[in-house]
Amino acid sequence: MTRKVFYSFHYVPDNWRVSQVRNIGAIEDNKPAKDNDWETVTKGGDKAIEKWIADQMSGRSCAVILIGAGTANRKWINHEIIRAWNDSKGVVGVHIHNLKNSDGKTSAKGVNPFEYITHGVSGKKLSTIVKTYDPPGLTSTDMYNHIKNNLEKWIEEAITIRGKN
């Protein structure tokens, strides 16, 4: 089943890697914000950013956190995770550090961003509830194919997990 999802990621170092994941056909079209759109939004301050994120998440069933070297514990990444969870959306993490960027380079593996967020009801770290995947393989192509072959399943699983928590 094709789902509408919200992608959360650290833009500057990971936008090329993210574009590879966005092009996987299992996920319904989800156009990224253009640089000038984001600049316009950020000029409006925190409330404008929060509204923009809420609008972007509207109608989505899951937030896919694409984890690069610097994703964890960023203010707006944390906000997007919490917002998605509080809005009863599935939440899943996928490490993308081994996908090549536009220069053909991979990056260091990032920390699990769910380690920094506490589940309100249980008080446990969200990392004990939300699943995070680190695609195996020896090449960027192997990792891309693993994501391509599993992303839809991971999203469905995240939605099920959220329904139980």
Residue pairs with C-beta under 8 A, 6 or more apart in sequence:
1 152
1 156
2 26
2 27
2 28
3 26
3 27
3 28
3 61
3 62
3 152
3 155
3 156
3 159
4 27
4 28
4 30
4 59
4 60
4 61
5 27
5 28
5 30
5 60
5 61
5 62
5 63
5 64
5 155
6 30
6 56
6 57
6 60
6 62
6 63
6 64
6 80
6 84
6 89
7 18
7 21
7 22
7 30
7 32
7 63
7 64
7 66
8 63
8 64
8 65
8 66
8 77
8 80
8 81
8 84
9 15
9 18
9 65
9 66
9 67
9 68
9 71
9 77
9 96
10 68
10 70
10 71
10 74
10 77
11 38
13 68
13 69
13 70
13 101
13 107
14 66
14 68
14 71
14 96
14 101
14 107
15 32
16 100
16 101
16 102
17 66
17 68
17 96
17 97
17 99
17 100
17 101
18 32
18 66
18 96
19 32
20 99
20 144
21 64
21 66
21 94
21 96
21 99
21 147
21 151
22 30
22 32
24 147
24 148
24 151
26 148
26 151
26 152
26 155
27 64
27 151
27 152
27 155
30 60
33 41
33 56
41 48
41 49
41 52
42 48
42 49
49 76
50 79
53 76
53 79
53 80
53 83
54 83
57 63
57 80
57 83
57 84
57 87
57 89
60 84
60 89
61 89
61 90
61 155
61 159
62 84
62 89
62 90
62 91
62 92
62 155
62 158
62 159
63 80
63 81
63 83
63 84
63 89
63 90
63 91
63 92
64 92
64 93
64 94
64 151
64 155
65 71
65 77
65 80
65 81
65 91
65 92
65 93
65 94
65 113
65 114
66 93
66 94
66 96
67 93
67 94
67 95
67 96
67 97
67 110
67 112
67 113
67 132
68 96
68 97
68 107
68 110
69 97
69 107
69 108
69 109
69 110
70 110
71 77
71 110
71 111
71 113
72 110
72 111
72 112
72 113
72 115
72 116
73 111
73 113
73 116
74 113
77 113
78 113
78 116
78 117
81 91
81 113
81 114
81 117
81 126
82 117
84 90
84 91
85 91
85 117
85 119
85 126
85 162
88 162
88 163
89 159
89 162
90 155
90 156
90 157
90 158
90 159
90 160
90 161
90 162
91 114
91 126
91 130
91 158
91 162
92 130
92 131
92 132
92 133
92 154
92 155
92 157
92 158
93 112
93 113
93 114
93 130
93 131
93 132
93 133
94 132
94 133
94 135
94 147
94 151
94 154
95 109
95 110
95 132
95 133
95 134
95 135
96 147
97 106
97 107
97 108
97 109
97 110
98 106
98 109
98 135
98 137
98 140
98 143
99 106
99 140
99 143
99 144
100 106
100 140
101 107
106 140
109 134
112 127
112 132
114 125
114 126
114 127
114 129
114 130
114 132
115 125
115 126
115 127
117 125
117 126
117 127
118 124
118 125
118 126
119 125
119 126
119 128
119 129
119 165
121 165
122 129
129 161
129 165
130 158
130 161
131 154
131 157
131 158
131 161
133 150
133 154
135 142
135 143
135 144
135 146
135 147
135 150
136 142
136 143
136 146
137 143
137 145
137 146
